[in-house]
Amino acid sequence: MNSANDSSGPWWRDLTPYHWFVFMMASLAWMFDCLDQQLFILARSAAMKTLLPPGWDPNEYGGYATAIFVAGWATGGLIFGSVGDRIGRAKTLTMTVLMYSVFTGLSALSTGWIDFAVYRFITGLGVGGVFGLAVALIADSLPDRSRAGALGSLQALSAVGNVTAGLISMGVGHLVSQKTISPDWSWKLMFLIGSVPAFLCVFIQLKLKEPEKWVKAREEGRRTGAAFGSYTSLLGEARWRKPALGGMLLCVAAVIGLWGIGFFAPELVGPVIERSLREQNLPPEQIAGARGYWIGINSICQNIGAFFGMLLMTKLAQGIGRKPAFAIAFVAALIATVSFFQFFNGTSDVFWLSPLMGACQLALFAGFAIYLPELFPTRLRSTGTSFCYNVGRFLAASGPFTLGKLQAALKAGATTPEAKIEAFRNAATYMSAIFLVGLIALLFLPETKGRPLPEDEPAPKP
């Protein structure tokens, strides 16, 4: 029987206590990473209103701040993915968690848009390193038959971090509505809260050991001169170049779809909810608090959907194969995203359109956690995974920028709030075509279901 067979009982059956420790530490690193990402999304609008001079468009500069954050994410992914293959997954993962937790907290101290953008870029460096390192750590540490289930579960648990961010947003919104804090302080408090759990997690991660598989491969690499964490090797050798470039395009489609469109849901939900609250003649401070409260509810619903979508994607990838599962997920993401931005009109839609879009968009990312490490050898596993997942973010960083510019063009001459909302709806809808790029990328990638992790061909004997 193939050791990589996905169907021989529950994935957790053969895990030792240390395997569980590795799984939990990698999952917590990624979960708190996602918590901090989501807090930025939820606090972005309030931060822009506080930090920007009067007359500057918060949505437009929120898009720029997001683009800068995503560019930092891409840069960090490239740097730390390579470092993880060279010096070890465990120690590099701890470094990246420390970086994103500290600079998430420092974001609360921003006094203007420029220093806020700098903090977000450095936070992005740490955030970008975590995924490839966490995935490689689990892939190299756990038994082969547990790999797909564990990696899909790691990605599904990221939704817990996102839901927690939504709860924090709701709690802060309640404090604003009760006049306990001012709206200008709401986003600062959210960033400070978000930095604490990840920072504490660092001290536990110091007990992580490097995977035995990586240690042996590194020793062998020193003997043979094999290049670890080398982009020259990744892109210069035809065997690894094709999956690297194909995987990058696969990720670009989903990342732009999520960060350039899906994670701008608060910019639609907020104005729509605010419009309905104004019709009830509520005082301004209650409207501000209720707006934050409903944005938090939307985030929770979106990520509850994401949790189940990622679990379903894990089952599909194990059952019908990686490529068919991705094809279904990309089509579903396109339909769900267009439906959300065209048909969201009030609070009741939060409870079905939001989880539907979350399930379909985030399902793709569970697929990445399973599929990407199956494309590369041990010496390039963190590098290749991070390359695919993160280098495309340089292109994906254009997504928020494009959305802001497209919205600005569509709302040119718009004089009413409703016309501006309509322009935003249409901009997001047009951009949803990016999911079709993922379907094209699938044509050039291999099926890996049931196959062992790839390794270099052994050197010929003299």
N, C-alpha and C positions, 0 to 999 in steps of 0.2 A: 504493500500500500504506500502511496506517495505521502511523505511526511507533511506535505503542505495541504493535504485534503481538508476542506473546510467543513465537511458534513459529519464528522465522526463524534457526535455528542456535543455537549455544551463547551464553549471555548474556554471556560474557566476551570474545567475538570482537573487538569494536570498542574495547576499553578501551586507553587510553594508559597510560604509566607513572604519570602523575599521577592518573589515574582509580584505578589500583590502590593508590596511596598513600592516597587518600581512603577507599577501601573498607577498607583495612587499619586505618587510624586509627580510623574509626568502629566497626569490628568489635572492635578491641582495647579501646576505651572500654567497649563493651557487654559484652565477654567478662569483663573485670576487674570490672565492675559486678556481673555474675552470680556471679563467684567470691566476692566479698564478701558477697553475699546468701546464698549457699549456706553459707559458713563460719559465718554467724550461725545458720542453721538447724541445722547440725551441732554447734555449740558451745553452743547455747541451753540445753540441759538441764543440762550441766555448770556453766555460768555461774550458772544459777538455784540450783543446789544449793550453790554457794559463797557467793553474794551474799545469799540469803534467810535470815532468822532460822529457827531450828528450829521445825518444825511447819507452816511455810507450804508450800503445794502447788506444787512446781516446774512441773508441767504447766499449772496455772491461771495462774501469773504469767509463765510462758513465753508463754502466749497473750496476756497483756496487753502484754508487751514486743514481741511480733510486731505487735499492733494499733497500738502507738505507732510502730513502724518504718514500717508500711504507711501510717499517717496522714502521717508526714513525707514519705514517697515521694509521696503524692498532692499535698501542699502544694508540694513542690519541682517536681513536674511542671507544675502550674499556673503557678508563678512563672517557671521557666526556659523553658517552652515559649513563653510570650509574649515573654520577653526575647530568645530566639533569633530570632524573627521581626523584632524591632525593631532589634537591634544586630548580628545575624549568628549563624549556626549554629556556625561554627568556634570563635570566641572564647568563646562561652557554653558549648560542650561542654567546652573545656579547664577552665573554671572549675568545672564540676560534677564532673569527674573528680578535680580537686584536693580538692574538699570531701569526697567520699565516701572517698578514700584516707586523708586525714589523720584523719578521725573514726572510721574503722574501727580505725586504730592506737590512738587514744585510748580506745576501748572496752576495751582490755586493761588500762587503768589504773583501771577502775572499782573502787570499794570498797564499794558498796552497790547496791541495786536502782534507786534513784532516779537516781543519776548515770549508771548503765548505760543507763537508759531515755532520758535526755537525749542521750547520745552517739548512741544508735540513731536518735533522731528527726532529729538534724542529719545523720547519715549518710544517712538516708532522703531528706532534701532534695536532696542531691547525686545519689543513685541515681535519684530520680524525674525529674530533668531529662534524663538521658542518652538514654533511648530515643527520645523525640520528636525530639531534636536530631540524633542519629545517623541516624535514618531520613530526616529532612528533608534532611540534608547529602547523603546518597547519592541521594535522589530528585531533588534539584536539580543534582547535579554529574555524574551518569553519563548516558549516552545512554538514551533512552526504552526501547529494546528490551532494555536490560540491567537495567532497574530491578527487575522482579519477581524475577528470579533472584538478583540481588545482595542484595536485601532479605531474601529467604528464607534465603540463605546466611549473612547477618549473624546472623539469629536462630538458625540451626543451630549456628553457631560459639560461641554463648553456652553450649552444652552442654560445650564444651571447658573453659570456666571452672568449670562445675559439677563436671565430672569431676576437675579439678585440686584443687578443694576436697575431694573425697572422698579423693584420694591424700594430701592434707595431713592429713586426719582419721585415715587409716590409719597414717601415719607417727607422728603424735603419740600415737595409741593404743599403738603399739609401744614408744615411749619410756616411757609410763606402765607398761606391763606389765613392762618391764625395770627399773623403779624409777629411771630416769634423771631423770624429773620426777614430781611428785605430780599426782594427778587435779585438784587445785585450780588447778594452773598450766597444764593442758592447753588450756583455752579461751583463756587469755591469749596463749599462744604462737600459736594459730591466727589470732587477730586481728592480731597483729604481723606474721606472715608475709603475710597477705592484703593489708596496706596497702602493701607495698613495690612490687610491679610496677605498680600503677595510678599511684603517685606518680612513678615513673620515666617512665611513658608521657606525662605532662604535658609534659615537655621536648621530646618529639618532636612533639607536637600543635601546638606553637607555630609550626611551619612550614606549617600548614594555611592555605589561602586561602579566602575566602568564595566560594560558587558564583557564577559569572557570571550565571546566571539570577536569583538573588536580588539581586545588585548592580544589575542593570538594572531589575528590578521596584521596588526601593527608590528608585532615582532617579526613575522614573516616578511612584511614589507621592508623592514630595515635590512633584512638579509638579502632580499632580491632587488631592492631599489625601487619598488613599486611606489608610485606617487599617490599620497593620501590627500584628499581635500584639494585636488588640483583642477582648476577650470580648464587648463590646457589639455589635461587628460580627458576630462568630461566632454569637451567640445571638439577635441582633436582626434579622438578615436571614433570611427564610424559607428561601432556597436553601441556606444553610449550617447553619441551626438543626436541620433534620430529620436530616441525616447525623450531626451532632454528638451529638444525643440518642440516636439509634439506635445509633451506634457506641459510645457510653458504655455502654448496656445490654449490648451484645455483649461488651464487655470485662469488665463487672462479673461476668457469669456465669463467665468463665474465670478471672478473678483470684481470686474467692472460692473457686472449685474448686481452684485451685493453692495459694494461700496460706492458705486457711482449712481445707483438707483434705489435699491431696496432699503439701504440705511438712511435714505433721505425721506422715509415715511413720516418722521416727526414734522418735517416741513410742510406736509400736506395735512396730517392729523391736527396739528396745532391750530392753523387758521380755520379749518372746518369746524373744530370744536369751539374755538373762540367766537366764530360767527353765531353759532347756536346759543352760546352763553350771553352774548350781547342782546340777542332777541328776548332774553329773559330779564333784561334790565338789571343785571347784577353789578355791584360796585367793582371798580377796576382791580382792586387787590384780590377779590374773590375770583375774578376771571383769570388773573395770573396764576393763582394757586391751582384752580381747577384745570387750567390748560396743562400745567406740569403733571398733575395727577393723571389726566387722561393720556398724556404722552407716555407716562409710565405704564399704564394699563395696556396701551397698544404694544409697547415693547415686550411686556410679559406674555401677551397673547401670541405675538410674533415668534417668540422664542420657545413657548410651549409647543407650538406647531413645529418649530425647528427640531426640537428634541425627538418628536415622533417621526418626523421626516428623515432624520439621520439614522434612527434605528431601522426604519423601513429600507433605506438605501443600503445599510449593512446587510440586511437579509437578502435583498435583491442581488447585491454583488456576490454574495456567497452562493446564491441559488442559481441564477441565470447567467452569471458572468459579469465581469467588470464593465465591458464595453456596452452590452445591451442595457445594463442598469443606468449607465451615464446617458445613453440616448434617450431613454424614457424621462430621466430627470431634467435634461436640458429643455425638452419640449414642454414639460410640466412647468418649469420655471418661467418660460416665455409667457405661457397662457396666464399663469397666476399673477405675474407682475403687471401685465397689461390690465387684467381685471381689477387689481387693487387700485391702480392710479386712475382708472376711468370711472369706477363705480363707488369708491368710498365717499360717503355723504353724511355720515353721522355716527354717533356713539355705538349704535347696534352693529355697524359694520366692523368695529374693532374686534368683535368676537368670532367672526368667521373669515373675513377677507384677510385680516392680519395673520392669523395662524396658517392660513392656506399659503400665502406668499412665503412666510417663514419656512414652512415645511419644504416647499419646492425649491427655494433658493439654497437653503443650508444643507439639504440632502446631498448636493454636489460636493460639499466639503467633507462629508463622511467618506465619500468615494475617493477623494484625494488622499485622506489619511490611510486608506487601505491600499490604494493603487500605486502611489508614487514610490514608496520604498521597494515595491516589487519590480521596479524598472532598473535598479542600479546595484552594483556590488558593494560589499562592506566598506571598501576604501573610499567610495564615492556616494554612499547612501545618504548621509546628511547633506552633502554638497548638492547632489542631484535633486533630492527632494526640495531643498531650500531654493535651488535655482528655479525649478518649475513653479513652485508656490509663490515665490517672491520676486523674481526678476520681472515677471509680467506686471508687477505692481508699478513699475516705472511707466508702463503704458496705462495701467489701471488708474494711476494718479491723475491721468487726463480725464477720467470719467466724471468726477465731481466738477472739475473745471468746465468740461464740455456741457454738463447739465446746467451749470450756472449761466454760461454764455447762451445756450440754446433757449433757456427760460427767458433771459433778458431780451433776446431777439423776438421771441413769440409774444412777450407782453409789452413790446414797444407800442406806445400809444394807448395802452390799457389804462383806464381811469378809475375803475372800480375794483374793490377787493376780489369780487367774483371772477372778473376777467383775469386777474393775476393768478388766481388759483387754477383757472382753466389752462393758462399758459404753462404752469408747472406740470399739470396732468399730462399735457400733450408732449412736453419735453421728455418726461420719464417714459412715456409710451414709445416714442420714436427710438429712444436709446435701448429699449428692450430687445431690439433686433440683435444685440451683441451675443445673445445666447445661441444664435445660429452658428457662430464661429466655433463653439464647442463641438457641435455635430460634425463640422468639417474636420476638426483636429482628430476626432476619433478614427477617421479613415486611415490615418498614418501610424496608429499605435497598436501594439500587440495585445492579445488577450493573455492574462496572467493567472486566471483562476486555476487552482489545482497544481500550479507549478512551484518548484522550490525557488527561493530567492536567487537571483543570478549572481554569478561570480566570474572573474576573469578566467580565460582558458589557461590551464597550467602550462608553464614554460616547458619547451621540449628538452628532453634529457640530452646531455652532450654525448 
